[in-house]
């Protein structure tokens, strides 16, 4: 069992509490920060992005005067991609550190493990990366108990719809592709993703020739690529998050004559070019933001501040975690309280123009209660392609920084 290190922020707040007991309560209260927990696997670039996005937002909020005159303090919990560690951190955050909300994680299995605790402890939990649609299924089935949970990112179905949006406009209409093979890792988030791919790709103009799922522990992708090629399809529509580097490098090394598109979470990160030694050239992935896209007036402010501070481009959940802290700030201000129920009620009324679009949550009567709203009036996502070491936005047209390019070894036009 991993030991969870003592959180210095919590210790500091405990000392402040002791000072209050000695008669200094008035002085302490004026300076008392609002504690918020952030949880992720810090060793992963995608997990690190959650901490960094949240940290950047909090520093900006505090510099502007805080929340109703109180600064926000972040308590970091590295959950090591372990549901057990995440639960222990969540319990510590609520019971000992008295964090008023928890923000994070990108692993669906971890988020699903934390949901019962958010309901039991009445703790607002804003998920900024985990995509499984089961997250909102839980809320749908237990609306009163699970009203504290919000998914401030696309669920798997919305990710697939965004992929199909650019598949229609770029892959089918512009490149003339006609067929696709779905290639996804076997994980909680990919099951609804693949199911939606099978529904929306034909509507986008791409016949689904076959679906391949593989274990995230796979090292040799040669049999998978050979099988995909055997169906004579034009493009691989992928679902990759836990994996990403190995299939991308091997796709390039083996000169697989099918464009790699779909959703490759690791390819969203700015360090993916270096991680693959340039093998990601030509790979297309959907994202929630892009370094060269101006989705809202706030996008480029965030990108420039993030790159300047952390020396790398933001991953998708850096955008959502940054926005989540502002969404939480506004909810606390509307509620006039840091009580869990009051914050949850205020979060339901969210209408915030963030870095990725206008953020709002579906109501309890929706198929996906408390999921982030999808669509042209809210958030639609953006398609990015790696070109000459840079991430270029290629869709939607209004946000594009470049036109799509097809690697020399990839087939052009559509199959019969």
C-alpha positions in Angstrom: 0.0 0.0 0.0 1.4 3.4 -1.0 1.7 6.0 1.7 0.0 9.3 1.0 2.4 12.1 2.0 1.3 14.7 4.6 -0.3 17.6 2.8 1.4 20.8 4.0 -1.5 22.9 2.9 -3.8 21.0 5.3 -1.2 21.2 8.1 -1.1 24.9 7.6 -4.9 25.2 7.9 -4.9 23.0 11.0 -2.4 25.4 12.6 -4.7 28.3 11.7 -7.5 26.5 13.3 -5.5 26.1 16.5 -4.7 29.8 16.4 -8.4 30.6 16.1 -9.0 28.5 19.3 -6.5 30.7 21.1 -8.6 33.8 20.5 -7.2 34.9 17.1 -10.3 33.8 15.2 -11.1 37.2 13.8 -7.7 37.7 12.4 -7.4 34.2 11.0 -10.9 34.3 9.4 -10.0 37.3 7.3 -7.0 35.5 5.7 -8.5 32.0 5.6 -8.2 30.5 2.1 -10.8 28.4 0.4 -9.2 24.9 0.0 -9.9 23.0 -3.2 -8.5 19.5 -3.9 -7.0 18.6 -7.3 -6.5 14.9 -8.1 -4.7 13.2 -10.9 -1.7 10.9 -11.7 1.1 13.4 -11.7 3.6 11.1 -13.5 1.5 11.2 -16.6 1.7 14.2 -18.9 -2.1 14.2 -19.1 -2.3 14.1 -15.3 0.3 16.8 -14.9 -1.7 19.0 -17.2 -4.6 18.9 -14.8 -2.5 20.2 -11.9 -0.9 22.8 -14.1 -4.1 24.1 -15.6 -5.8 24.4 -12.2 -2.7 26.0 -10.7 -2.6 28.7 -13.4 -6.3 29.6 -13.0 -6.0 29.8 -9.2 -3.0 32.1 -9.4 -5.0 34.4 -11.7 -8.1 34.3 -9.5 -6.0 35.1 -6.4 -4.2 37.9 -8.1 -7.5 39.4 -9.0 -8.7 39.4 -5.4 -9.8 35.8 -4.9 -13.4 34.6 -4.3 -15.4 37.1 -2.3 -12.1 38.4 -0.9 -10.8 35.0 0.0 -7.9 33.3 -1.9 -8.1 29.8 -3.2 -5.6 27.2 -1.9 -5.0 24.0 -3.9 -4.3 20.7 -2.1 -2.7 18.3 -4.6 -3.4 14.6 -4.4 -1.3 12.3 -6.7 -3.5 9.3 -7.1 -0.8 7.3 -9.1 -3.6 6.2 -11.5 -4.9 4.0 -8.7 -8.6 3.9 -7.7 -7.6 2.9 -4.2 -5.2 5.8 -3.8 -7.7 8.2 -5.4 -10.4 7.1 -2.8 -8.0 7.6 0.1 -7.0 11.0 -1.2 -10.7 12.0 -1.7 -11.5 10.9 1.9 -8.5 12.9 3.2 -9.5 15.9 1.2 -13.0 16.0 2.6 -12.6 14.7 6.1 -9.2 16.2 7.1 -8.3 19.0 4.8 -12.0 20.1 4.5 -11.6 20.9 0.8 -14.8 22.5 -0.5 -14.6 20.7 -3.9 -12.5 18.1 -5.8 -11.3 18.8 -9.3 -9.6 16.1 -11.6 -9.1 13.1 -13.0 -8.6 11.8 -16.5 -9.0 8.1 -15.9 -12.6 6.9 -16.1 -12.1 3.9 -13.8 -10.8 6.3 -11.2 -13.7 8.8 -11.6 -16.2 6.0 -11.4 -14.6 4.8 -8.1 -14.8 8.4 -6.7 -18.5 9.0 -7.6 -20.0 7.1 -4.6 -17.7 9.0 -2.2 -18.8 12.4 -3.7 -22.4 11.4 -3.1 -21.8 10.0 0.4 -19.7 12.9 1.6 -21.7 15.5 -0.3 -18.6 16.9 -1.9 -18.8 18.7 -5.3 -16.6 16.7 -7.8 -15.8 18.4 -11.1 -14.3 15.8 -13.5 -12.0 17.4 -16.1 -10.7 14.5 -18.1 -12.5 11.1 -17.6 -14.8 10.5 -20.6 -16.9 7.4 -19.8 -20.6 8.0 -20.3 -21.2 5.7 -17.3 -20.2 8.7 -15.2 -23.4 10.5 -16.0 -25.4 7.2 -16.1 -24.7 7.0 -12.3 -26.1 10.6 -11.9 -29.1 9.7 -14.0 -30.0 6.7 -11.8 -29.4 8.5 -8.5 -30.1 12.2 -9.1 -30.5 13.3 -5.5 -27.5 11.5 -4.2 -25.2 12.2 -7.1 -26.1 15.8 -7.7 -22.6 16.8 -6.6 -20.9 15.3 -9.7 -20.2 17.3 -12.9 -18.3 16.3 -16.0 -16.5 19.4 -17.3 -15.2 17.6 -20.3 -16.6 15.6 -23.2 -18.0 12.2 -22.5 -17.1 9.4 -24.9 -20.1 10.0 -27.0 -19.4 13.7 -27.5 -15.8 12.9 -28.3 -17.0 10.5 -31.0 -19.5 13.1 -32.4 -16.7 15.6 -32.6 -14.5 13.1 -34.5 -17.4 12.4 -36.9 -17.8 16.1 -37.5 -14.3 16.5 -38.8 -14.5 13.0 -40.5 -17.4 14.3 -42.6 -15.8 17.7 -43.5 -12.1 16.6 -43.8 -11.8 12.9 -44.4 -14.9 12.2 -46.5 -15.6 15.5 -48.3 -12.1 16.9 -48.7 -9.9 13.8 -49.0 -12.6 11.6 -50.6 -12.2 8.7 -48.1 -15.0 6.2 -48.0 -14.2 3.6 -45.4 -12.7 3.2 -42.0 -11.5 0.6 -39.5 -12.1 1.5 -35.8 -9.0 0.7 -33.7 -9.3 1.3 -30.0 -7.7 0.2 -26.7 -10.0 -1.9 -24.5 -11.0 0.5 -21.7 -14.1 1.8 -19.9 -14.1 5.0 -22.0 -13.7 3.4 -25.4 -16.8 1.1 -25.3 -19.3 4.0 -25.7 -16.8 5.8 -28.0 -16.7 2.8 -30.4 -20.5 2.4 -30.2 -21.0 6.0 -31.2 -18.3 5.7 -33.9 -20.3 2.8 -35.5 -23.4 5.0 -35.5 -22.0 8.4 -36.7 -19.2 7.4 -39.1 -21.5 6.1 -41.8 -23.6 9.3 -41.5 -20.3 11.2 -42.0 -19.6 9.3 -45.2 -17.3 6.6 -43.9 -18.4 3.0 -44.0 -17.1 1.0 -41.0 -15.3 -2.0 -42.4 -14.4 -3.5 -39.1 -13.7 -2.8 -35.4 -10.6 -3.9 -33.6 -10.0 -3.6 -29.8 -6.6 -4.4 -28.2 -5.2 -4.6 -24.7 -3.6 -1.4 -23.4 -0.6 -3.6 -22.6 0.0 -4.4 -26.3 3.6 -3.9 -27.4 3.6 -5.1 -31.0 0.9 -3.5 -33.2 2.0 -5.3 -36.4 -0.9 -7.9 -36.2 -3.4 -5.1 -35.6 -2.2 -3.0 -38.5 -2.1 -6.0 -40.8 -5.7 -6.9 -39.8 -6.8 -3.3 -40.4 -5.1 -3.2 -43.8 -6.8 -6.5 -44.8 -10.2 -4.7 -44.9 -8.8 -2.3 -47.6 -10.1 0.7 -45.7 -8.9 4.2 -46.2 -8.4 5.4 -42.6 -8.0 4.2 -39.0 -10.3 5.9 -36.6 -8.6 5.3 -33.3 -9.5 5.5 -29.6 -6.2 5.9 -27.7 -5.5 7.4 -24.3 -3.6 4.9 -22.1 -1.6 4.0 -25.2 -0.5 6.4 -27.9 3.3 6.4 -28.4 3.8 2.8 -29.4 1.0 2.5 -32.0 2.0 5.9 -33.5 5.7 5.1 -33.7 5.0 1.6 -35.2 2.4 3.1 -37.7 5.1 5.4 -39.0 7.9 2.8 -38.9 5.9 0.3 -40.8 4.6 2.9 -43.3 1.0 1.7 -42.8 -0.9 3.1 -45.8 -3.9 4.3 -43.8 -4.2 7.7 -42.2 -4.3 7.6 -38.4 -7.2 9.8 -37.2 -9.8 9.7 -34.6 -8.9 10.5 -30.9 -5.4 10.0 -29.7 -5.2 11.7 -26.3 -1.4 11.5 -26.0 -1.1 13.2 -29.4 -3.0 16.1 -27.9 0.0 16.9 -25.7 2.7 19.3 -26.9 5.5 16.8 -26.1 4.1 14.1 -28.3 6.4 15.1 -31.2 9.5 14.5 -29.1 8.0 11.4 -27.4 7.5 9.8 -30.9 10.7 11.3 -32.4 8.5 12.9 -35.1 6.6 9.7 -35.9 3.4 11.6 -35.2 3.8 13.6 -38.4 0.4 13.5 -40.2 -1.6 12.1 -37.2 -5.0 13.8 -36.7 -6.7 13.8 -33.3 -9.7 15.6 -31.9 -9.1 17.9 -29.0 -10.9 20.5 -26.9 -8.5 23.2 -27.6 -5.5 23.9 -29.9 -2.5 26.2 -29.4 -3.1 27.9 -32.7 -6.9 28.1 -32.6 -8.9 31.0 -31.2 -12.1 29.3 -30.1 -13.0 32.1 -27.7 -11.3 35.4 -26.7 -9.8 33.5 -23.8 -8.1 30.7 -25.7 -4.9 32.4 -26.7 -4.5 34.2 -23.3 -4.5 30.8 -21.7 -2.2 29.1 -24.2 0.4 31.8 -24.0 0.3 32.0 -20.2 0.5 28.2 -20.0 3.4 27.8 -22.4 5.3 30.6 -20.8 4.9 29.2 -17.3 5.3 25.4 -17.9 7.3 25.3 -21.1 5.0 23.0 -23.0 1.7 23.1 -24.8 -1.4 22.3 -22.8 -3.1 18.9 -23.1 -6.9 18.9 -23.4 -7.5 18.5 -19.6 -5.3 21.5 -18.9 -7.9 23.6 -20.7 -10.8 22.0 -18.9 -9.1 22.1 -15.4 -8.3 25.8 -16.0 -11.9 26.5 -16.9 -13.2 24.3 -14.0 -11.5 26.5 -11.4 -13.2 29.6 -12.9 -16.5 27.7 -13.1 -16.0 26.8 -9.4 -15.1 30.3 -8.5 -18.3 31.7 -10.0 -20.4 29.0 -8.4 -19.1 29.8 -4.9 -19.7 33.5 -5.6 -23.3 32.8 -6.7 -23.9 30.5 -3.8 -22.4 32.9 -1.2 -21.3 29.7 0.5 -18.7 27.0 0.5 -21.2 24.3 1.6 -21.3 21.4 -0.8 -25.1 21.5 -1.5 -25.0 25.2 -2.2 -22.0 24.9 -4.5 -23.7 22.0 -6.4 -26.9 24.0 -6.9 -24.9 26.9 -8.2 -22.8 24.8 -10.5 -26.1 23.7 -12.2 -26.6 27.3 -13.3 -23.2 27.6 -14.9 -22.9 29.7 -18.1 -19.3 30.5 -18.5 -17.3 31.5 -21.6 -14.1 29.5 -21.1 -11.1 28.7 -23.2 -12.9 25.9 -25.3 -16.3 27.5 -25.7 -19.4 28.3 -23.6 -19.6 25.9 -20.7 -22.9 24.8 -19.3 -24.2 21.5 -17.8 -27.2 19.5 -18.8 -30.0 19.3 -16.3 -31.1 16.2 -14.4 -33.8 15.5 -17.0 -31.2 15.0 -19.8 -29.8 11.7 -21.0 -26.4 12.9 -19.7 -27.2 14.9 -16.5 -24.4 17.3 -15.4 -22.3 16.5 -18.5 -20.8 19.5 -20.3 -23.1 20.7 -23.1 -22.1 19.8 -26.7 -22.9 21.8 -29.8 -22.2 24.9 -31.8 -23.5 27.2 -29.1 -21.4 25.5 -26.5 -18.3 23.3 -27.1 -17.7 21.3 -30.3 -14.0 20.4 -30.1 -11.3 21.0 -32.7 -9.3 18.7 -35.0 -5.5 19.1 -34.9 -2.9 17.5 -37.1 0.8 17.2 -36.5 2.7 19.0 -39.3 6.4 19.6 -39.3 6.7 19.4 -35.5 3.7 21.7 -34.9 0.1 21.1 -33.9 -2.1 22.7 -36.5 -5.9 23.2 -36.2 -7.6 21.9 -39.3 -11.2 21.9 -38.2 -13.6 23.7 -37.8 -12.9 26.0 -40.6 -13.3 29.2 -38.5 -10.6 28.0 -36.1 -8.2 26.4 -38.7 -4.6 27.4 -38.8 -3.6 25.1 -41.7 -5.0 22.7 -44.3 -4.9 19.0 -43.9 -1.8 17.1 -45.2 -1.5 13.5 -46.1 1.8 11.6 -45.4 3.5 10.3 -48.5 3.1 6.7 -47.5 -0.7 7.0 -46.9 -3.1 6.3 -49.7 -4.8 9.2 -51.4 -8.5 9.3 -52.3 -11.1 6.8 -51.5 -11.3 3.0 -51.9 -13.9 1.3 -54.1 
